[in-house]
Amino acid sequence: MKSIKTFILSAIALTFFGFTQTNTKKVNVENSVVIWTGYKVTGQHEGTIKLKEGVLLFENEKLTGGNFTIDMTTINTTDLQGGSKNRLDGHLKDEDFFDVNNYKTAAMTFKDVKTTDVGYLINADLTIKEITKEISFEMAVSKNLATANLKIDRTQFNITYKSASLSSVLKDKAIYDEFDLSVKLEF
């Protein structure tokens, strides 16, 4: 009798828990790409930044979560060369922008993931310079690749250098508050 009861309880447990398969997929940081684009009145600049680590969480092949650490010391301008590149890289890393000596990493944690017709709608906490703000963006996932385009308002993270929204900045020297991230994650 005890073995029948154990069998029935085991069958019930498998029914409730056996159909959910949770997978943590580690992001291949060497093959993943994060491209940033910053805008100013007179043009724009582009570059890359590297992930330090990251994972995507799946349940039954459906994206359910994720978290990432971004290595802020790897900010790299790709549309300039020589002294101009070195100056912009250094300026982005100093106190006017991301202050990488004091804030070597940034982080993102998915809070809510909803399925859409084209992929997923993600609500996430983004932390830059120890300031956390919620952002939303869409992500597409196919096989071992996830892609997303994000728009970030730098002023929410106390990065206000030559902000276009400040009236004291000369119009031709202003830098727009929002910058873009184009992300391709391989896992």
C-alpha positions as CSV (number, residue, x, y, z in Angstrom):
1,M,0.0,0.0,0.0
2,K,2.8,2.4,0.9
3,S,4.5,1.8,-2.5
4,I,1.2,2.6,-4.4
5,K,0.9,5.8,-2.4
6,T,4.5,6.7,-3.2
7,F,3.9,6.0,-6.9
8,I,0.8,8.1,-7.0
9,L,2.5,11.0,-5.2
10,S,5.5,10.7,-7.6
11,A,3.2,10.7,-10.6
12,I,1.4,13.8,-9.4
13,A,4.7,15.6,-8.7
14,L,5.9,14.8,-12.2
15,T,2.6,16.1,-13.7
16,F,3.0,19.4,-12.0
17,F,6.7,19.9,-12.2
18,G,7.9,17.6,-15.0
19,F,6.6,19.7,-17.9
20,T,8.5,22.9,-17.0
21,Q,12.1,22.9,-18.1
22,T,14.2,25.8,-16.9
23,N,17.4,26.6,-18.7
24,T,20.0,29.2,-17.9
25,K,22.0,30.0,-21.0
26,K,25.3,31.8,-20.6
27,V,26.0,34.6,-23.0
28,N,29.2,34.2,-25.0
29,V,30.7,37.6,-24.3
30,E,33.4,37.2,-26.9
31,N,31.0,36.7,-29.8
32,S,28.3,39.2,-28.5
33,V,28.3,42.8,-29.7
34,V,27.0,46.0,-28.1
35,I,27.2,49.0,-30.3
36,W,26.5,52.5,-28.9
37,T,25.6,55.6,-30.9
38,G,25.6,59.0,-29.3
39,Y,24.1,62.1,-31.0
40,K,25.0,65.8,-31.0
41,V,23.6,68.7,-32.9
42,T,26.5,68.5,-35.5
43,G,26.5,64.7,-35.9
44,Q,27.0,61.5,-34.1
45,H,29.7,59.1,-32.8
46,E,29.6,55.3,-32.6
47,G,31.5,52.7,-30.8
48,T,31.4,49.4,-28.9
49,I,31.3,48.3,-25.3
50,K,31.9,44.8,-24.0
51,L,29.8,42.6,-21.7
52,K,31.6,41.2,-18.7
53,E,29.1,38.4,-18.2
54,G,25.4,37.6,-18.9
55,V,22.7,35.0,-18.8
56,L,19.3,34.5,-20.4
57,L,16.7,32.4,-18.6
58,F,14.3,30.2,-20.5
59,E,11.4,28.1,-19.5
60,N,10.3,25.5,-22.1
61,E,12.2,27.5,-24.8
62,K,10.4,30.7,-23.8
63,L,12.5,33.7,-22.6
64,T,11.7,34.5,-18.9
65,G,14.6,36.5,-17.6
66,G,18.1,37.7,-17.9
67,N,20.9,39.7,-16.3
68,F,24.1,41.2,-17.5
69,T,27.2,43.0,-16.3
70,I,28.7,45.6,-18.7
71,D,32.4,46.4,-18.5
72,M,32.4,50.2,-18.7
73,T,36.2,50.3,-19.0
74,T,35.9,48.9,-22.5
75,I,34.1,52.0,-24.0
76,N,35.6,52.2,-27.5
77,T,34.9,54.8,-30.2
78,T,35.0,53.2,-33.7
79,D,34.2,56.1,-36.0
80,L,37.4,58.1,-35.1
81,Q,41.1,57.4,-35.2
82,G,44.3,58.7,-33.6
83,G,44.2,61.6,-31.2
84,S,40.5,62.3,-31.8
85,K,39.6,58.7,-30.9
86,N,41.8,58.8,-27.8
87,R,40.3,62.1,-26.6
88,L,36.7,60.9,-27.0
89,D,37.4,57.5,-25.4
90,G,39.0,59.3,-22.5
91,H,36.3,61.9,-22.2
92,L,33.5,59.2,-22.2
93,K,35.4,57.4,-19.4
94,D,35.9,60.5,-17.2
95,E,33.7,62.2,-14.7
96,D,31.8,64.2,-17.3
97,F,30.2,60.9,-18.6
98,F,30.6,57.4,-17.2
99,D,33.3,58.0,-14.6
100,V,34.8,54.5,-15.1
101,N,37.4,54.9,-12.4
102,N,34.6,54.9,-9.8
103,Y,32.0,52.9,-11.7
104,K,33.7,50.1,-13.6
105,T,30.6,48.2,-14.4
106,A,26.9,48.8,-15.3
107,A,24.2,46.2,-14.9
108,M,20.9,45.1,-16.3
109,T,18.3,42.7,-14.8
110,F,15.1,41.7,-16.5
111,K,12.1,42.3,-14.3
112,D,9.3,41.3,-16.6
113,V,9.2,39.5,-19.9
114,K,6.1,39.4,-22.1
115,T,5.7,37.5,-25.3
116,T,4.7,39.6,-28.3
117,D,4.0,38.9,-32.0
118,V,7.6,39.5,-32.9
119,G,9.5,38.4,-29.8
120,Y,9.5,39.8,-26.3
121,L,8.7,43.0,-24.5
122,I,11.3,43.4,-21.7
123,N,11.0,45.6,-18.6
124,A,14.4,45.8,-17.0
125,D,16.3,47.6,-14.3
126,L,19.4,49.3,-15.8
127,T,22.1,50.5,-13.3
128,I,24.7,53.0,-14.4
129,K,26.8,54.9,-11.9
130,E,24.9,53.2,-9.1
131,I,21.7,54.8,-10.3
132,T,18.9,52.3,-11.2
133,K,16.1,53.1,-13.6
134,E,13.5,51.0,-15.3
135,I,13.7,50.7,-19.1
136,S,11.6,48.9,-21.7
137,F,12.6,47.5,-25.0
138,E,11.8,44.7,-27.5
139,M,14.0,41.7,-28.0
140,A,14.0,39.0,-30.7
141,V,15.3,35.5,-30.0
142,S,16.1,32.9,-32.6
143,K,18.0,29.7,-31.9
144,N,21.2,30.9,-30.1
145,L,20.9,34.6,-30.9
146,A,19.1,37.5,-29.2
147,T,18.9,41.0,-30.6
148,A,17.6,44.3,-29.2
149,N,17.7,48.0,-29.8
150,L,17.6,50.3,-26.7
151,K,17.3,54.0,-26.3
152,I,18.8,55.3,-23.0
153,D,18.3,58.8,-21.5
154,R,21.7,59.5,-20.0
155,T,20.4,62.3,-17.8
156,Q,18.5,59.8,-15.7
157,F,21.9,58.5,-14.6
158,N,23.3,61.9,-13.7
159,I,25.2,62.3,-17.0
160,T,24.4,65.8,-18.0
161,Y,27.5,67.1,-19.7
162,K,26.4,69.5,-22.5
163,S,22.9,68.2,-22.3
164,A,20.7,69.5,-25.1
165,S,17.9,70.0,-22.6
166,L,20.0,72.5,-20.6
167,S,19.5,76.0,-21.7
168,S,23.1,77.1,-20.8
169,V,24.6,75.0,-23.6
170,L,25.4,76.6,-27.0
171,K,23.1,74.9,-29.5
172,D,26.0,73.8,-31.9
173,K,27.8,72.2,-28.9
174,A,24.9,70.4,-27.4
175,I,24.8,66.6,-27.0
176,Y,21.5,64.9,-27.1
177,D,20.3,63.2,-23.9
178,E,19.4,59.9,-25.5
179,F,21.9,57.4,-26.9
180,D,21.2,54.1,-28.6
181,L,22.4,50.6,-27.9
182,S,22.2,47.9,-30.6
183,V,22.8,44.6,-29.0
184,K,23.5,41.1,-30.4
185,L,23.8,38.4,-27.9
186,E,25.1,34.9,-28.8
187,F,24.5,32.1,-26.3
